[in-house]
């Protein structure tokens, strides 16, 4: 840890001892990666058992909110007190939340326990990525990142299958209990094999590191209000209603208060240098834009595949999952590109390809064949793998050990916020297109929003052939507009890289890699 009277901290492991630690990181990442997909397949069984259909979306929203608002806090804590205690606490909290979820007696309890799980998940996501950068020097870092990307890809495919098997042949509570052996093994490996170096003792009279509890609380409160407004606006209440406006106004006020608190704090949770340094600020903005565009494939493509192409849930999931096959392959290959032309240029190439691919989606024929959007997703995964990994590796390489946790957490935080903003924005776009199309519908009484239309098309027996075709075309048009919006987010990321990001990232040499640059 760098600070008054404290020397820089070296890498936590030698190459010979990395294997068990890498296994622990992959298991920890698997806990976070598989969580969303495995729960989604069991929602009908959960609702049938516990009730609460009107609020079940908070099973995902509550978890996402807890992960997002806790990321900056865990990043700062890992820089201040070390990665190992934060990761151990995160795994333990995630497993504790899993046990509580398995024991939930109603939907309200399950949602509350999912928040507990999310607080552990925030520590897992940020700290695993940070330790991965600590373990490997710059030239080898794509190896561990490719392994972590493979975990996400495998989880995207395995999660729905495992969740469906438990829901059909066992009990939905097992989707949470399965976390226990995985997490216990990860916890044992971390405790046994992750050995962070002893820190240089503080000089006499040097202040002890302090936790910015006021800043942490302010960040939590601001993020909670903002994400609640984004997640529930247009769903639980209209955008221009008192709840939405009140939450948004409250988040602005608390955001301003957070800035004041952080400027006065000795050890702020979100230090000002995160936004004063061009490299970190540009990567934060670019990955925030990527989070925005990711809403199109992850949220709207399954609806398109089922409602427009007429596929079942499993086949629709496959159309999306092919993106996770090309992403890690492209990410592993990206080091050969950025070692030649640099991080920024490699990311520009990746996002330029993603922009063209997103613009190609609205050109697909109606209704088309399943392989056509699957090919689009395969190419998009390859493009985004070439975009994201160079930026994460590059920005981690511009800071020393004592700032790497905060930097990594800020990047992941911006990506998560981008996803929340994208879900709200593109949801409004899709429903706006549907409303305009349904205003001229050939028959009255048709459902009026995307979810209702999807349910109607799942069982179109009560609709005429003309009405069914009209609804399918309306969904097709809505998703096309969402992909055009995602292309706009890709263009925004490109503008950031071209005009904000420095031409060359100020990478620290391996010898100096444990010293952070001056703010």
N, C-alpha and C positions, 0 to 999 in steps of 0.2 A: 504494500500500500504506500502510495506517495503522500507526503504531507509533511508538516513540521517535524523535523527530526526523524523521519521514517524513510528508509531506503526503498528502492524499487523492488517489486516482487518478481522473481523469475518464473519461468514456466513450471507448472506443477508436476510434470512427469518427464522422465527420460524416455527415449524411444522404446527401450526394452520393456518398460512397464506399462505401455499404453493399452495393450489388448484388453484386459479386464475393465479398464476405465471406459474404453470405447464401447464395450458391450453394455456397460451400465448406462451410458448416454443413449444408446439406441433403445434400450428397454424403457428408459424414462421418456424418451420422445414417443415411443409407441403408446405409452399410457395416454399422452395428450392427443396424439394423432388419431387413435382409433375411437376416442370417446364420442365425438359427434356423429360419426357414421353408424356406430353400433347402436346408439340410442334411437336414432331416427327410425330404424326399421321396426322397433318394438313399441312405437307410440300407440297404435291401435290397442294393443294388449294392456299397456299402462293405463290408458284412458278408460278402457273397459273395466279395469280392476279398481282404480282409484277415483274415477270421475274427473271433473275439472276440464272438460273439452275446451271451454272458452278461454282458458289460460295456459293450455299445454305448451304454447309457443315459448313460454318463459323457461321451459326446460333447457332451451338452447340460448335464449336471450340472456337469462340470468348467468349462465356459465360464461358466455362470451363477455358480458359486462365485467364480471369478476376478474377474468383473465386480463382484459385490456387495462383496467384501472390499476391493477397490481403490478404490471410489468415495470413501470419506472421505479417503483419502490424497491422491488427485488433487485433491479439493476444497480441501484445505488448501494443497497445493503451488501451485495456481492463484492463491490469495489472497496467497501469499508471494512468488512469483517471476513472476507474470503468467500470463495464459491462453494466450498464443501458444506459449511453449516446451512447455507441458503438452500442448496439442492436437497440436503437431508430433510430439512424442514418442509420443503415443497412436496417431496415424495410422501412423507408422513401425513401431511395435511390432505393430500389427494386421496390417499388410502383411507384416512379417517372419514372423509366425505363420501367415499364409495360405500363404506360400511353403513353410514347413515342413510344413504340413498336406498340401499338394499332393504333397510328396515322401515322405510317411509310408510306411513299409515294413511296419508291422503295426498292430494296434489300439492297443496300449500307446503307441506313438510318436504316433499320431494324437491320442489323448486328451491326452497331454502337450503337444502343439503347440496343441491347442484351448485349453488353459489359457493359453499364451502369447498367443493371440488374445484371450482374455478379459481379460487384463491391459491390452491396448490398447483393448479395447471399453469398459472402465471409464472410461478417460480420455475417450473419444469421447462417451459418454452424458452425463457430468456437465459437461464443459467446453463442449460445444456448447450446452447449456441455459443455462449461465452467460453465455457470450458473447452469446447471443440477448437476454438481459436487459440486458447492458451496451449493446448497440447501440441499443435502442429505449427511449424514455421510456415511462412507464406508460400513457399514452393510446394509444400505438401498439403496445404489446407483443403484443396478441392477433394482430396481423398475422403476426409471425414464428412465434408458437406455432401458429397455424393452418397455416402452411406446413410446419412440422416434423410436425404431426399428419398432414398429407396424405402426407408421406414414409412414415410408419408404415403408413397405410392402403394406399398403393400397394404397399409392400413385402409386406404381408400377402397381397395378391392375386398379385403378380408372382413372389414367391419360390418358391412351389410349382410354378408353371408353368415357370420357368427351370430349377429343380432337376430337374424331371421330364424336360425336354428334354435336358439334359446327360446325365442318367443313362441315357436310352434311346438317344440318337443320337450321343453323344460318349463321355466318360469322366467319372466322378464327380469326378476331380481338378480339372476345370474349374470346379466350384462354388466352389473357393477361388481359383483363378487369375483369375476374373472380377473379384475385388476389386482387382487390381493397377491396371488403368487408371482405375477409379473413384477409388481412393485416391490415385493419383499426381496426378490432376487436382485433387483436394481439397487435397493437400499443396502443389501449386504455387500455388493460389489463396491459401492461408493465408500462405505465405512471401512472396508478392508483394504482397498487398493488405491483410492485417491488420496495422495499424500501431498498436501500443499506445503511449501517450504516455510520454515520458521521465519517470522518477521523480525526485521531489525528493531531492537528495543527503542522506545521513544527516548529522546534526549531528556535530561532532567529539566523539569519545568514545562515541557511541551504539553499542550492541551490534549486530553483524551478525545478520541473521535466521538462525535455526538450524532444521534439520530434526529433528523429533522421531522419530528412527529407532527408539528403543525403543518408543514408542507405536505407530508404524506396524507394527512386527513383532508387537506384542501384539494389535492390531486384526486383522491377518492371521490370526494363530494362533487367536484366539477365533472369528472368523467361519468359518474353515475347519472347525474341530471341530463348531460348531453346525450349519452347513449340511450337512456330511457326515452328521451324525446324522439331520437332517430328511429329506434326500434318500434315504438308504439304509435308514432304519428302516422295517420292515414290508415291505421289498423284498428287500434282500440278506440281512437277518437280522431276527428278530422284535423287536418294540418293547421287550420286557422282557428281552432277551438281554444278555449281557455287553458286546458291542460298542456297542449303543445306550446302555446305562446309563453305560458308561465314557466315551463321547464327550460325552454330555450333562453328566456330572459334570465332565469336563475343561474343557468350555466355560464352566461356571459358575465354576470356579476361575480360569481365564484371564481371564474377564470381570471378576472382582473385582480381579485383578492389573492389568488394563488401567485400571480406574478409579484405582487408586493411582498408576500411572505418569503418567496424564494430569493428575492433580491437581498433581503435582510438576513437570511439564514447563513450560518457559518459553513454548513455542509448541506446545500440544498438538494432535494430529491431530483429535481430537474435543473441542473446547472445552466447558467446562461450560455456557456461556451458550446453547448449542444447546437444552438442556433446561430452563434456568432461565427463558427467555422464553416466556410463555404462547402467543404467536402461533406461534412456530416449533415448540414442543413439540406443540401441538394439531394443526398441519398434518402433522407427522411421524406422529402417531398415526392421524389420519384417513386419510392416504394408505397407511399400513401396513394399515389395515382394508380399503381398496380393493384393495390387492394380494392380500389374503386372498380377497375375493369374486371376483376375476378368474379364479381357478383354475376356477370352475364352468364358465364358457363356453369358456375356452381349452383346458382339459384334458379335460373330460368331455362337452362338447357334441358334438365329432366322434364319440366313441364312441357316444353316444345316436343320432346321425343314421345311423350305419352299422348298429348292432346292433338298434335298435328300429324305425327307419324303413326300413331296408334300402337306404340310399343308397350309392353308390360313393364312393371317397375324394374325387374332385373335387367332386361335388355336396355332400358333407358339409362340405368346406372352404368352399363358397359359403355355406352356412347360417351359418357362423361369420363369414365375411368381411363380411357386410352390416353388422355392428356397426362395422367400420372405415370404412364409408361415411358413416354418420350422425355419428360421433364428431367428425371435424374440422369439419363444418358447424356442429354445436352449439357446439364450442369457439370458432369464429370469431364466432358470434352472441353468445356469453356476455358480451362486454364491454358490449353495450348493456344487459344486465341488471344486471351488478355496478356499472356507472357510476351506475345509478339507485338500487339498493337495497343495495349493498355486497357485498364478497367473501363474508362469512360467510353471509348470507341466500341468496345465489345458490347457494352450495355446498349449503346445507340443502335448497333446492328440488330440486336435481339428485339428491342422495342419497335424498330422500323418494320421488321418482319411481322411482329404481332399486330401492328396497325393494319398492314395489308391483309392479314388473315382475318381480322375482325371485320374489315370492310367487305370481305368476300362472303361472309355469312348471309347478308340480305340478298345476295345474288343466287342463292340456292333455289332450285325449282320447287314449286309447290305441287304435291306434298313431298316429293323427293324420295330418295332411298336412305335407309339408316347409315350406310357407309359414307354418305356425303358429309353430314355433320361430324361423324366419327373422324374422318380425315382432317376436317377443320380443327378438331380438338387435338389430334395427334401433332399437327404442325404448330398449333398454339403452345402446347406444352414444350416443344423443342425451342420455340422462340423465347418463352418466358424463362426457361432454364438458362439460356444464354444471357438473359437480362439480369435476373435476380442475383445469382451467385457471384458474379464479378463485383457487384455493388456491395454485397455483404462482406465478402472477403476483403475488398478494397478498403472499405471504411473501417473495418476492424484492424487493418494493418497500418492505419494512420495514427493510432493511439497506443499508449502503453498499457501494461496490466492494470494500473490503478484507475483507468478510465474506460476500459473495454466493456465492463458490465453495463455501465450507464449508456455507452454508445450503442451497444447491441440492443438494449431494452428500448431505447428511443426509436430505433429503426423498426422493431417489431410492433411497438405501440402505434406508430404512424400507419403501418400497414393494416393493423386491426381497426383503427379509426376509419381508414379509407373504406374498408369493407362495410362498416356500419353506415357510413354516409352513402355508399353505393347502393346498399339494400333499400334505404329510404328513398333516394333519388330515382333509381330505376324502377322501384315499385310504383312510384307516382307516375313515371313515364308510361309504364305498361298499362296501368289502369286508365290513364288519360286517353291513350290510343283506343283501348277497348270501349270506353264510354262514347267516343266519337263514332266508332264503327257501329255500336249497338243502337245509336240514335237513329240509324237508317236501316235497322234490321227488318227482314221480310216478314217476320211474325212478332207479335208482342209477347211480353212475359218471359223473355229470355233472361238468364242470370246476368248480373251486372258487373262482376269483378273477376279477376283472374282465378282465384281459388274456387269460386262458385262455378265458373265455366269448366274448370278442370274436373270438378266432381261430376258435373252434368255429362261431360264427354266420356267419363269412365263408364257410365251406364246410359248410353244415348237412346234407350228404348222409348222414352217419352218424347223424343224430338223427331221431327220430320227429317227426311234426307237433306232437304234444302237448308233447314235450320242448322243441322249438324255441320254441313259443309261451310255455312256462313260463320259459325262459331270457330271452326278450325282455321279458317282464313283470318279471322280476327285475332286469334292467338298468334298465328304466324306473323301478322303485321306488328303486333305488340312486341314480340321477341326480336323481330328485325330492328325495330327502333331502339330496343335495349342494346343490341350489339352495335348500332351506330353510336349510342352514347358511350359504350365501352371503347370504341375507336377514338372518341373524343378524349377519354381519359388517357389512352395510349399517346395521343398527340400532346397532351399536357405533360406527360412524363418525358417525352422527347424534348419539348421546349425547355424543361428544367435542366436536362442533361446538356443541351446545346448552349444555353445562355446563363445558367447559374453554376453548374458544376465546373471545377477547375479542369483545365486540359489534361493535367497530370495529377494524380492523387499524391499527396506528400507522404509517401510510404516511409516508415521508419526502417532502418537497417536491422538485420537480425541481432547484431551486437547491441544496438541501442533500443531494441524492440520492447524492453521492459520499462523504458522511460517515456513518459507522456510528454508531448510537445507543450510548449507554453500556451496558455489560453489566448 
